[in-house]
Structures are given as C-alpha cells and as structure tokens.
Amino acid sequence: MRSVGIAELRSQLSRYLRDVQRGESVLVVDRETPIARLTPFEAGDDFAISPPVLAKIPVGKLEMPVCPPVHVDVVELLLADRRSR
C-alpha cells in the first residue's frame, strides 16, 4: 500500500483515483499520521445514496412558537442594576 500526503493527494487526485480504480490501495497521511485509506469500491460493499428527506411543510409555511408574554419594567430593571454597582 502506498502512502501519500494531503498536499500531494490534492494536487494529483486524478492519478491516485486511477490507481485505486486499478485495484491499489492508498494510505493518506498527515505529517506521518495515517488519517484515511482509499480502497477500490466493490459491488458487495455497504454503500447507499439516498435522496434528501423533504419536509412535508415548506419552510416559509412553518409556524414559529409563540413566546409567553414577559412583564418586565425595563427602566426599573436598568435602575436596579445601576444601583447594585
């Protein structure tokens, strides 16, 4: 198995993907630390692409929750805060 750094993989991605397509495995390393392995895809692998789940209600039609009313005298709250300093 060959190893390749991230910068090299980024600059030569097509080449490495062709190698994987031919059956080789490639180990991706970040400063000598392995972080990923590219291996050929096989028909029996567990892999599925599913379409995104669409919301039943369009986002523009969603009802926002109503906040309970809060009875606060803002001026009194501010004065109390200033007095406590």
N, C-alpha and C positions, 0 to 999 in steps of 0.2 A: 504494500500500500504506500503510495506516495503522499508526502505531506507538502502543504503549500500555505504560505502566509496570506493574510487577508488582502494586503495590497496587491500581491501577485495574482491572487484569485480574481480580484475585481478587474484588474487590467487584462487578464487573459481568460475571462469566464467562458467564452465560447469554446476555447481549446480544451479546458478541463471538462466541460459538459460533453464534448465529443468523446473524450477518453472514458468518461463514466458510461456513456452510451455503448461504447465498445466492450464494457464489462469490467473496467478497472474501478477501484475504489480510491477516493482521495480524502485524506485527512486534512482538515482546515485547522491551522494553529494560530494562536495569538501570542506572540513572544514566547514561543516554545511550549505553550499550554494548549492542548487539544480542546477545541470548542465545538467541532461538528465533523460529521463524516458524510461524504457524498457517495452513495452506492447506487448501482443500477436498480431501476424500478422493475419489479416482476409482477406478472399478471395476478398472482395469488396474494400480493401484499394487501393489508388492510388500509384502504385509502378510498375516501369517497368525497366528492364535491357535491354539496347540496346548495340549492338556491337560498338566498336570504329569506328569512321569515318576514312576511309583510304584515304590518299592523292592520287589524280589522277596522280601526278608526284612523282616518288621516290625521296627521299631527296638528293641522290647523283646526280640526274639529274637537280636539281634546278639551275637556273641561278642567280648569285648574281648581284645586281645592280652595274653599273659602276660609280665610283666616278668621279666627274668632276675634270679635272686637276687643281692643285693649283700651281701657280708660285710664290714661296717664296724663297728668298735667305736666307737660314738658318743661314749662317755666319753673314750676316748683321742684322738679327733679334736678334741673340745672342749678338752681339756687342751693338746694341741699348738698349737691356735690361740691359747690364752691365753698360752702360753709365748713365742710368737713376737711378742707385743706389747710 
